[in-house]
Amino acid sequence: MKNLIEKKIKSENIFDGILLNVKKDTVELPNGKETVREYIVHPGAVVLVAFLPNGNIILEKQFRYPVGKIFNELPAGKIDAGENLEDTARREMAEETGYHPNSLEYVGKLYPGIGYSDEVIYIYIADDLEKRNISCDDDEFIEIFDVPLQTAYQMVMDGEIVDAKSMIGIMMVREKFVRNKTTKNTGKTQRM
């Protein structure tokens, strides 16, 4: 296999922000030449496919300033410094939906922008939800609604859900349930 690794020669902080930082690195390419790589350093995040007792999943409508549009999304949020993933998942669920998940199942992860960011998003199923109070951040305005998982999948296919983390979360969880349904009958509540 060809050597594909680029080696960092030097690194420079371009911007240090509240949510993210920007770096500019000089790297040595596999052929020995040098070039520059600019990228965003992000703390990472979690996204949750949260099942209500009726079998529906929770979705959110939220305005996203960079693109100036309202999006349908799964509950999600960034990892705070020193926070473990499950604590992030529980905190974000409580803040955005008012529910506390008593059960979390890790599904997988995704890298949403590998060409310009080191961000990784961890996907969880949140279940056995306990209703509490919504405690959104002061700068966060969210409208909560719920739909069956199959409807959310159809929203992805119809272009009503175009947020990458939500699309992938919904599709991975749907596939997980489709595979489980075809391989064994567990006696659990049907979620499709």
Order of alpha helices (4+ residues) and beta strands (2+ residues): beta-beta-beta-beta-beta-beta-beta-alpha-beta-beta-beta-alpha-alpha
